[in-house]
Amino acid sequence: MAKAGLGRLRWMCRRGMKELDVLLERWLERHGPTATAEALARFEALLQWQDPELVRYLIAGEVHSDPDLAALLQSIRGV
């Protein structure tokens, strides 16, 4: 993904909770430049979720039923 695309994703990482901002921005910084187009598309789709749903999976640690999303969520959490 071009730098402009990563910048747009970085902007989308800004949420209503600082904890979510930190987790999402950290993952994008670490993995965004080398992530596959599929992984970035999955991350972008995740950024469309509402904050309570993100909190459920990223802060509370609930495991998502979709294995691909569960792996991404674990990666974002740093697990």
C-alpha positions, 0 to 999 in steps of 0.5 A, spaced: 500 500 500 502 506 498 504 511 503 498 515 502 494 509 503 497 508 510 496 515 512 489 514 511 489 508 515 493 511 520 487 517 521 482 511 521 486 509 527 484 515 531 478 513 536 474 515 542 479 511 546 486 512 547 487 505 549 484 503 542 488 509 538 495 506 541 493 499 539 491 500 532 496 505 531 502 501 534 500 495 529 499 499 523 506 502 524 509 495 525 506 491 520 503 496 515 509 497 511 510 490 510 503 487 510 499 484 504 494 487 501 489 482 504 491 483 511 491 491 510 484 490 507 482 486 513 485 491 518 481 497 514 474 493 515 476 492 522 477 500 523 469 500 521 467 497 527 464 501 533 468 502 539 465 497 543 466 492 539 473 493 538 474 494 546 470 487 546 476 483 542 482 488 543 481 490 550 477 485 554 480 479 550 474 476 547 476 471 541 473 472 534 469 466 531 473 468 524 480 465 525 483 470 520 480 476 524 482 472 531 489 472 528 489 479 526 486 481 533 491 477 537 496 481 533 494 487 534 493 486 542 500 483 541 499 476 543 
